[in-house]
Amino acid sequence: MQQSRVGSKGELFPSKEIREKLKLNAHTKVTYKIEAGRLIVEPILSLKEVFEEKPSVEITFEEFHKQRKELSTKAEI
């Protein structure tokens, strides 16, 4: 666990090691959320970064079309 400080204007100062692990460079946009009393900071990926990421799920067009059709049918009921 690493410690840091909060600046006089409320700024947060994560260590260089943490910034590097999260790829937080100057002007990187981040989201903040609170879960169970903890502050979660996550970088917002650019479109380029999103498209460069390996997909977590692979599906064929035919499978997608079949699932979409099934969902549409269920929604009509």
C-alpha positions, 0 to 999 in steps of 0.5 A: 500500500502506498500513501500520498497526500491531498493538496491545499486545493483538494488535488490528489497526488498518486505516486509515479508508480501508480500513474504508470500502472494506470497509464495516467499521463498529463491530461488523461481523463478519469472517472471517480466513483465511491464503492464501500467507502473507497475512492475508485479512479479509472482512466477513460479510454480514447476510441483508439484505445478501445479499438486496440483492445482485444475483444473479451467475447468473440461472436459471429455475425450469425450468432449475434443476429440469432440472439438479437432476434430472440431478444426482440421476440421476448421483448414483444411478449 
